[in-house]
Amino acid sequence: MSIIWTILIGLVVGLIARAIKPGNDAMGWIMTIVLGVVGSLAATYGGQAIGLYQPGQSAGFIASVIGAIVVLFIYGLVSGKK
């Protein structure tokens, strides 16, 4: 059941990140979910690396959205989109 929650939260986080970041980010549902999940993981491990979170503790919702925005920005740079 946790994989279903991960996918649903990834979708919500990805949609919010795409809505906040300006520009045209044309991608499908699967890429939006992947964006949200990767952003959440990036926020979790980044927060653990700088000491904001303890090992085993996950990032919060706002940190996950910020992580997804960062991942979306990097994706835009790598793919050549603005």
Contacts in CASP RR format, 6 or more apart in sequence:
PFRMAT RR
TARGET T0000
AUTHOR 0000-0000-0000
METHOD contacts of the structure
MODEL  1
MSIIWTILIGLVVGLIARAIKPGNDAMGWIMTIVLGVVGSLAATYGGQAI
GLYQPGQSAGFIASVIGAIVVLFIYGLVSGKK
6 37 0 8 1.000
7 33 0 8 1.000
7 37 0 8 1.000
9 36 0 8 1.000
9 37 0 8 1.000
9 40 0 8 1.000
9 64 0 8 1.000
10 32 0 8 1.000
10 33 0 8 1.000
10 35 0 8 1.000
10 36 0 8 1.000
10 37 0 8 1.000
10 40 0 8 1.000
10 64 0 8 1.000
10 68 0 8 1.000
11 29 0 8 1.000
11 32 0 8 1.000
11 33 0 8 1.000
11 36 0 8 1.000
13 35 0 8 1.000
13 36 0 8 1.000
13 37 0 8 1.000
13 39 0 8 1.000
13 40 0 8 1.000
13 61 0 8 1.000
13 64 0 8 1.000
13 65 0 8 1.000
13 68 0 8 1.000
14 32 0 8 1.000
14 33 0 8 1.000
14 35 0 8 1.000
14 36 0 8 1.000
14 65 0 8 1.000
14 68 0 8 1.000
14 72 0 8 1.000
15 32 0 8 1.000
16 65 0 8 1.000
16 68 0 8 1.000
17 35 0 8 1.000
17 36 0 8 1.000
17 39 0 8 1.000
17 65 0 8 1.000
17 67 0 8 1.000
17 68 0 8 1.000
17 69 0 8 1.000
17 71 0 8 1.000
17 72 0 8 1.000
18 25 0 8 1.000
18 27 0 8 1.000
18 32 0 8 1.000
18 35 0 8 1.000
18 72 0 8 1.000
20 65 0 8 1.000
20 69 0 8 1.000
21 69 0 8 1.000
21 72 0 8 1.000
21 73 0 8 1.000
23 82 0 8 1.000
24 81 0 8 1.000
24 82 0 8 1.000
25 72 0 8 1.000
25 76 0 8 1.000
25 81 0 8 1.000
27 35 0 8 1.000
35 68 0 8 1.000
35 71 0 8 1.000
35 72 0 8 1.000
35 75 0 8 1.000
36 64 0 8 1.000
36 68 0 8 1.000
36 71 0 8 1.000
38 68 0 8 1.000
38 71 0 8 1.000
39 64 0 8 1.000
39 67 0 8 1.000
39 68 0 8 1.000
39 70 0 8 1.000
39 71 0 8 1.000
40 58 0 8 1.000
40 59 0 8 1.000
40 64 0 8 1.000
40 67 0 8 1.000
40 68 0 8 1.000
42 67 0 8 1.000
42 70 0 8 1.000
42 71 0 8 1.000
43 59 0 8 1.000
43 60 0 8 1.000
43 63 0 8 1.000
43 64 0 8 1.000
43 66 0 8 1.000
43 67 0 8 1.000
44 53 0 8 1.000
44 57 0 8 1.000
44 58 0 8 1.000
44 59 0 8 1.000
44 63 0 8 1.000
44 64 0 8 1.000
46 52 0 8 1.000
47 53 0 8 1.000
47 59 0 8 1.000
47 63 0 8 1.000
48 54 0 8 1.000
48 55 0 8 1.000
48 56 0 8 1.000
48 57 0 8 1.000
53 59 0 8 1.000
75 81 0 8 1.000
76 82 0 8 1.000
END
